[in-house]
Amino acid sequence: MICVSIGRGRHKQVVMEHRHLVDQGAELVELRLDYIRRNVDLRRLITGRPCPVVVSCRREKDGGKWTGSETQRLTLLRAAIADGVDYVDLEEDIADQIPRYGTTKRIISLHDFEETPSDLESIHKRLAALDADIVKMATMAHNPHDNVRVLRLIGQSEIPMIGITMGEMGIPSRILAGKFGAPFTFATFHHERTLAPGQLSFQQMTDVFRYDQVDAQTEVYGVVADPIGHSLSPAIHNASFREQQMNRVYLPFRVPRESLKTFILEDCQELGVRGLSVTIPHKEAILDLLTDIDPMAEAIGAVNTVLFSGEQRIGYNTDHSAAMASLADAAGHDPDSRWLESERALVLGAGGAARAISFGLKRCGAEVFISSRTLPRAEQLADWVGSKAIAWDRRHTIDPRVIVNATPVGMHPHVDETPIDPINLTRQVLVFDTVYNPEQTLLVKDARERGCKTVTGVDMFVRQAALQFKLFTGASAPEPLMRAEVKRMTGAARS
């Protein structure tokens, strides 16, 4: 179950949002009394309530907005119990000042906005001893392993426990809480009105992650990256799982470089992760953590997909196949042929995508030139591919048959930027922009205006995701649905 937090300044707004949420399927809401700007009329908020409520009134030190006296706050919480609210949330230091009464259940909580303490078990024991019906611990995540520590504690707790690690790094704890046995988790009314760091909206929790269908048998997948907020992979994979009625969930895992080893070797096993998409900055670093690598991925030297099977961790690269199939389709050739024999290809960028595409272009017979804003990186990749590196300010001196932009130039919100001066685009050039948000980048628009054939980042993104879906599930991916979901998400991001 999801508890949706309502934090508004006026009673009327709270009542209206409560009714709206119930109409949208909410089964439990939290009334944040500390957000109400004037005297709180509790009975106005709870009389005739359309669904059960949790009442809380947070001090500033607990992440709240209460500015009245502590005596007034305790009086409000006691009144909530006397009026028979369903749950009341009490901090550890006041729990013994507010006795149990009637049928109201007591949530005894700790909020730590600085860290996830090392002594979680002892803190849990203290909270549980305060006549708790539910123990709640909300702590700040500073590494991915904090999710595991809190979720593990949920699974071990004899008293029902709500465990949340806050911040972007803690998002998996919010989505997997039910899998580990939490009675409910928290969401906000709208994604632009979060009441705690990393909090997702009710719509995101239900429509994207299908939280209420996550259970102990749910298979876990995800994308590992740093940063992670831009990724569309959770939306398209979860939509595909839903369309094919699979009990699976796909999460965003923000994992810094220094945490990658622990995450792959320890955390994934404890979380029950079955498969991962891998993106910046881990496509090459993850190679050393795998037990087996597909020959194509090994030849490329980069992995964007990992499958877990028992102790086995197997790496694949779907970027290469997706990119080359997209290019060959646009040009009207067999992707396995040497259709670029003796032709020039210019690749902009020197990251994981550039590596996979440069490798593919070389196999198709092209003479590959690599240009990056950091020349040593271009030279390093060129040496590995067996191609040539050129300085960024000399990229227009090449007369290529194919131009590939594998940089973020032109990505939202910098939509007025392009890595290629349009004067260098002629009808003979095939232009491939790996940026998928927006799909119609300035480079793609300029190329089409000049009669060039084009491949967009959405073409590649959907193809590589479909190949990942096949590896994850053994089933064919619903590519039209994936494409529609990408367009919906990128359109929403720009609106």
Secondary structure, 3 states (H helix, E strand, C coil): CEEEEECCCCHHHHHHHHHHHHHCCCCEEEEEHHHCCCCCCHHHHHCCCCCCEEEECCEHHHCCCECCCHHHHHHHHHHHHHCCCCEEEEEHHHHHHCCCCCCCEEEEEEEECCCCCCCHHHHHHHHHCCCCCEEEEEEECCCCHHHHHHHHHHHHCCCCEEEEEECHHHHHHHHHCHHHCCCCEEEECCCCCCCCCCCCEHHHHHHHCCHHHCCCCCEEEEEEECCCCCCCHHHHHHHHHHHCCCCEEEEEEECCHHHHHHHHHHHHHHHCEEEEEECCCCCCHHHHHCCEECHHHHHHCCCCEEEEECCEEEEECHHHHHHHHHHHHHHCCCCCCCCCCCCEEEEECCCHHHHHHHHHHHHCCCEEEEEECCHHHHHHHHHHHCCEEEEHHHHHHCCCCEEEECCCCCCCCCCCCCCCCHHHCCCCCEEEECCCCCCCCHHHHHHHHCCCEEECHHHHHHHHHHHHHHHHHCCCCCHHHHHHHHHHHHHHHHC
